[in-house]
């Protein structure tokens, strides 16, 4: 009787390389990486634009607040702030933006007014309205001290022999 060999011998033909299955797997991994990187880059760009819009809105609110603070106490009314809001919006860099300036006299202190500046703008493809606010207080007795100091002129310097 003859013995059966249970092992077979494979010989290499000298051909090296990759199989089709390996190539498909590598292409799939590469495609997933490209999609993930593209989404991450897109999200980063969107966030950078949102930051730039928020910075521009804060600058617009700051400009409006500075102009309102330059008004005298008697000029500090809602009607006198409308031209300021229009001027700041036309000079601003945000599309579809508007500014609301609110002057609210204080009930607790009649010589105080709260000034609120709110900048509204739309952002993104879904046209979501965003808001940036800035609030300050103005006091009448400080206006008189500042106007008196301005009328007197700057204080004499140490080198001035007056």
Secondary structure, DSSP 8 states (H G I E B T S, - for coil): -------------S-----HHHHHHHHHHHHHHHHHHHHHHHHHHHHHHHHHHHHHHHHHHHHHHHHHHTS-TTT-SHHHHHHHHHHHHHH---TT-EEEEEEEE-SS-TTEEEEEEEEEEEETTTTEEEEEEEEEEEEHHHHHHHHHHHHH-S---TT---
